[in-house]
Amino acid sequence: MAGNLRLYLFKYLKIKYLQKNNLLNRCLTTFIISFLFTQILHEFTY
């Protein structure tokens, strides 16, 4: 379930990032990607 949600988020973010609507959108996207990356790292460390 969590894997599917993460995959959906990455697809959604990739579309948003490619659109490049504005600077705020890209900053928010980068923040969410880095947040998800830390979540994945936590799963591997535990």
C-alpha positions as CSV (number, residue, x, y, z in Angstrom):
1,M,0.0,0.0,0.0
2,A,2.7,2.5,1.0
3,G,4.7,1.5,-2.1
4,N,1.8,2.2,-4.4
5,L,1.1,5.5,-2.7
6,R,4.8,6.5,-3.1
7,L,4.7,5.5,-6.8
8,Y,1.6,7.5,-7.4
9,L,3.2,10.5,-5.6
10,F,6.3,10.2,-7.8
11,K,4.3,10.1,-11.0
12,Y,2.2,13.1,-9.9
13,L,5.3,15.1,-8.9
14,K,7.1,14.3,-12.1
15,I,4.1,15.6,-14.1
16,K,4.0,18.7,-11.9
17,Y,7.7,19.2,-12.2
18,L,7.7,18.9,-16.0
19,Q,4.9,21.5,-16.2
20,K,7.1,24.0,-14.5
21,N,4.2,26.3,-13.7
22,N,6.1,28.6,-11.3
23,L,9.0,28.8,-8.9
24,L,6.8,28.0,-5.8
25,N,5.5,24.8,-7.4
26,R,9.0,23.6,-8.2
27,C,10.2,24.4,-4.6
28,L,7.3,22.5,-3.1
29,T,7.9,19.6,-5.5
30,T,11.6,19.5,-4.5
31,F,10.7,19.6,-0.8
32,I,8.2,16.7,-1.2
33,I,10.8,14.6,-3.2
34,S,13.4,15.1,-0.5
35,F,10.9,14.2,2.2
36,L,10.0,11.0,0.4
37,F,13.7,10.2,-0.1
38,T,14.3,10.5,3.7
39,Q,11.4,8.2,4.3
40,I,12.9,5.6,2.0
41,L,16.2,5.9,3.7
42,H,14.6,5.4,7.1
43,E,13.0,2.2,5.9
44,F,16.4,0.9,4.8
45,T,18.2,1.9,8.0
46,Y,15.7,0.2,10.3
